[in-house]
């Protein structure tokens, strides 16, 4: 307790939770989001053929979570576009990433050390959005715990949940990339974070909201920086999830069941081969008898 008193962790967490996101953290969020858009196959070609479609996709990448959350809570899907400074800032970043001469801006922000800093700052915004979404839903539906989880989840997941709609704007249709079917680490972490913040709002978690924000932010920033530095897409939750799904939902554990099912398929050709050999032997015996 003396160490905690010296460090003033409570005051630090309180100050961190009240820190404004605009413009520094929001700039990082917009840069990383539009970088991911440029990584999508065909996005550069779309930006040349139809700048309007490319701009709309960029706005969905930056503000898709707000749009979807507003729709779910009965608001207007264009409500967030009243924030002119945010729209202009995101539009300027979109233009620089896609149209800057010699790709200078893109090369600077895609440089790995710079990108790691931007990724860490983006996770600060993600955590704040999850907490704000749960808090907003708590005011609208005081005992609607599932609604709190869903709204916080949507706020944190961003455009991932409406990625198929965003792909249609680029003339692409890939239903197999549905985020619900193949959840990425940020989407899973947003769901778990929404559950934690809902438990905190319901006073089921003995920790303050500001402390939960700083702890979850540190976890998200550390995980994403580590995954980005290693160019890895594996989830830190993979081992725990595989065991839980195996126990509760009879899912295969580490592919053991798949390996168990493969030998019969492999033995099928051998059985067919043995039948062919037997029939060939029978034909030879008949030929000898005929001779």
C-alpha positions in Angstrom: 0.0 0.0 0.0 2.9 2.4 0.7 4.3 1.8 -2.8 0.9 2.5 -4.3 0.6 5.7 -2.2 4.1 6.8 -3.4 3.3 6.1 -7.0 -0.2 7.7 -6.8 -1.5 5.2 -9.3 -5.1 6.3 -8.6 -4.3 9.9 -9.5 -2.4 8.8 -12.5 -5.2 6.6 -13.7 -7.7 9.4 -13.1 -5.6 11.9 -15.1 -5.1 9.4 -17.9 -8.8 8.6 -18.2 -9.7 12.3 -18.5 -6.9 13.1 -21.0 -8.3 14.4 -24.3 -7.9 12.3 -27.5 -8.0 15.2 -30.0 -5.9 15.8 -31.9 -2.8 13.6 -31.2 -4.4 10.3 -30.4 -7.1 10.8 -33.0 -4.5 11.5 -35.7 -2.7 8.3 -34.9 -6.1 6.4 -35.0 -6.9 7.9 -38.4 -3.4 7.2 -39.8 -3.3 3.5 -38.8 -6.9 3.0 -39.9 -6.3 4.4 -43.4 -3.0 2.5 -43.6 -4.9 -0.7 -43.2 -7.3 0.5 -45.9 -4.4 1.0 -48.3 -3.1 -2.5 -47.5 -6.4 -3.9 -48.8 -6.0 -5.5 -52.3 -7.3 -3.1 -55.0 -7.7 -0.1 -52.7 -5.0 1.9 -54.6 -6.7 1.2 -57.9 -10.0 2.4 -56.5 -8.4 5.6 -55.3 -7.3 6.3 -58.8 -10.6 5.4 -60.6 -13.1 6.7 -58.0 -11.7 9.0 -55.3 -15.2 9.4 -53.9 -15.5 5.7 -53.2 -12.0 5.7 -51.7 -12.9 8.6 -49.4 -16.1 6.9 -48.3 -14.2 3.8 -47.4 -11.7 5.8 -45.5 -14.5 7.5 -43.5 -15.9 4.1 -42.7 -12.5 2.9 -41.5 -12.2 6.0 -39.2 -15.8 6.4 -38.1 -17.6 3.1 -38.8 -17.9 2.3 -35.1 -19.7 5.5 -34.4 -22.0 5.0 -37.3 -23.0 1.5 -36.3 -23.4 2.4 -32.6 -25.6 5.3 -33.5 -27.8 3.1 -35.6 -28.1 0.5 -32.8 -29.0 3.2 -30.2 -31.7 4.8 -32.5 -29.6 7.7 -33.7 -28.8 9.0 -37.1 -26.0 7.2 -39.0 -24.6 10.6 -40.2 -24.7 12.2 -36.7 -20.9 12.0 -36.2 -20.3 13.9 -39.4 -21.3 17.1 -37.6 -17.8 17.1 -36.1 -16.2 19.1 -38.9 -12.7 19.1 -37.4 -12.5 15.3 -37.2 -13.9 14.8 -40.7 -11.4 17.4 -42.2 -8.5 15.8 -40.3 -9.3 12.3 -41.4 -9.8 13.5 -45.0 -6.5 15.3 -45.0 -4.8 12.1 -43.8 -6.6 10.0 -46.4 -5.4 12.4 -49.1 -1.8 12.3 -47.9 -1.6 8.5 -47.6 -3.1 7.9 -51.1 -2.0 11.0 -53.1 1.1 12.4 -51.5 3.9 12.8 -54.2 6.4 10.0 -54.2 4.3 8.3 -51.4 6.4 10.3 -48.9 3.8 10.5 -46.2 2.9 6.8 -46.6 6.6 5.8 -46.4 7.1 7.9 -43.2 4.1 6.5 -41.3 4.6 2.9 -42.6 8.2 3.0 -41.3 8.1 0.3 -38.5 9.4 2.4 -35.5 6.9 5.2 -36.4 4.1 2.7 -37.0 4.6 1.0 -33.7 4.1 4.3 -31.9 1.0 5.1 -33.9 -0.4 1.6 -33.2 0.1 2.1 -29.5 -1.7 5.4 -29.6 -4.5 3.9 -31.6 -5.2 1.4 -28.8 -5.6 4.2 -26.4 -8.4 5.5 -28.5 -9.9 2.0 -28.9 -10.1 1.5 -25.1 -11.6 4.9 -24.6 -14.3 4.2 -27.2 -15.2 0.8 -25.6 -15.5 2.5 -22.2 -17.5 5.4 -23.6 -19.8 3.0 -25.5 -20.6 1.0 -22.4 -21.1 4.1 -20.4 -23.5 5.6 -23.0 -25.5 2.4 -23.2 -25.6 2.3 -19.4 -27.4 5.7 -19.3 -29.9 4.6 -22.0 -30.5 1.1 -20.6 -29.6 1.1 -17.0 -30.0 -2.7 -16.5 -29.5 -3.7 -20.1 -26.1 -5.5 -19.6 -26.2 -7.3 -22.9 -26.9 -4.0 -24.7 -23.9 -2.4 -22.8 -21.6 -5.3 -24.0 -22.9 -5.0 -27.6 -22.5 -1.3 -27.9 -19.0 -1.3 -26.3 -18.1 -4.2 -28.6 -19.3 -2.3 -31.6 -17.5 0.9 -30.6 -14.2 -1.0 -30.2 -14.4 -3.2 -33.2 -14.6 -0.3 -35.7 -15.2 -1.0 -39.3 -14.4 -4.7 -38.9 -18.1 -5.6 -38.3 -19.2 -3.8 -41.4 -16.2 -4.8 -43.5 -18.4 -6.5 -46.1 -20.3 -3.3 -46.7 -17.1 -1.4 -47.0 -15.8 -4.0 -49.5 -18.9 -3.4 -51.7 -18.0 0.3 -52.0 -14.7 -0.9 -53.5 -16.5 -3.4 -55.8 -15.3 -6.4 -53.8 -17.5 -9.2 -52.4 -15.8 -11.6 -50.1 -18.3 -13.0 -47.6 -15.7 -15.4 -46.2 -14.0 -12.4 -44.6 -16.9 -11.8 -42.3 -15.5 -10.7 -39.0 -18.1 -12.6 -36.9 -16.9 -15.9 -38.6 -13.2 -15.1 -38.3 -12.7 -12.8 -35.4 -9.3 -11.0 -35.3 -7.5 -10.1 -32.1 -8.8 -6.5 -31.9 -12.4 -7.7 -32.3 -12.0 -10.4 -29.7 -10.3 -8.0 -27.3 -13.0 -5.4 -27.9 -15.6 -8.0 -26.9 -13.7 -9.0 -23.7 -13.1 -5.3 -22.9 -16.8 -4.5 -23.3 -17.6 -7.3 -20.9 -15.1 -6.0 -18.3 -16.4 -2.4 -18.5 -20.0 -3.6 -18.3 -19.1 -5.6 -15.1 -17.5 -2.4 -13.8 -20.5 -0.3 -14.6 -22.7 -2.9 -12.8 -20.3 -2.8 -9.8 -19.5 -6.5 -10.2 -15.8 -5.7 -10.7 -14.0 -4.2 -7.6 -12.0 -1.6 -9.6 -12.5 2.0 -10.6 -13.3 2.9 -14.2 -10.2 5.0 -14.6 -8.0 2.1 -13.3 -9.6 -0.4 -15.6 -9.1 2.0 -18.6 -5.3 2.4 -17.9 -4.8 -1.4 -17.3 -6.8 -2.4 -20.4 -5.0 0.2 -22.5 -1.6 -1.1 -21.4 -2.6 -4.6 -22.3 -4.0 -3.6 -25.7 -1.1 -1.4 -26.6 1.5 -3.9 -25.5 -0.2 -6.8 -27.4 -0.7 -4.8 -30.6 2.9 -3.4 -30.7 4.3 -6.9 -30.1 2.1 -8.4 -32.8 2.9 -5.6 -35.3 6.6 -5.8 -34.6 6.6 -9.5 -35.3 4.2 -9.3 -38.2 2.0 -11.8 -36.4 -1.7 -12.3 -36.5 -2.0 -14.9 -33.8 -4.1 -14.0 -30.8 -2.8 -14.0 -27.2 -6.1 -15.6 -26.3 -5.7 -18.6 -28.6 -4.6 -21.2 -26.0 -7.3 -20.3 -23.5 -10.0 -20.1 -26.2 -9.1 -23.5 -27.6 -9.4 -25.1 -24.2 -12.7 -23.4 -23.3 -14.2 -24.1 -26.7 -13.1 -27.7 -26.5 -14.7 -28.1 -23.1 -17.9 -26.2 -23.7 -18.6 -26.6 -27.4 -16.7 -29.8 -28.3 -14.4 -27.9 -30.7 -11.3 -29.6 -31.9 -8.3 -29.0 -29.6 -5.2 -28.1 -31.5 -6.4 -30.0 -34.6 -6.2 -33.4 -32.9 -9.6 -34.4 -34.1 -8.7 -33.4 -37.7 -5.6 -35.5 -37.5 -7.7 -38.3 -36.1 -10.1 -38.1 -39.1 -7.4 -38.0 -41.8 -6.1 -41.6 -41.6 -9.4 -43.2 -42.9 -9.4 -40.8 -45.8 -5.8 -41.8 -46.5 -6.5 -45.5 -46.3 -9.3 -45.2 -48.8 -7.0 -45.2 -51.9 -5.1 -48.2 -50.4 -8.3 -50.1 -50.1 -9.2 -49.3 -53.6 -5.8 -50.3 -54.7 -6.1 -53.7 -52.9 -9.5 -54.3 -54.7 -7.9 -53.5 -58.1 -5.0 -55.9 -57.3 -7.4 -58.7 -56.3 -9.4 -58.3 -59.4 -6.2 -58.2 -61.5 -5.1 -61.5 -59.8 -8.5 -63.1 -60.5 -8.2 -62.2 -64.2 -4.7 -63.7 -64.4 -6.0 -67.0 -62.7 -8.8 -67.2 -65.2 -6.4 -66.6 -68.1 -4.2 -69.5 -66.8 -7.2 -71.8 -66.6 -8.2 -70.9 -70.1 -4.7 -71.8 -71.3 
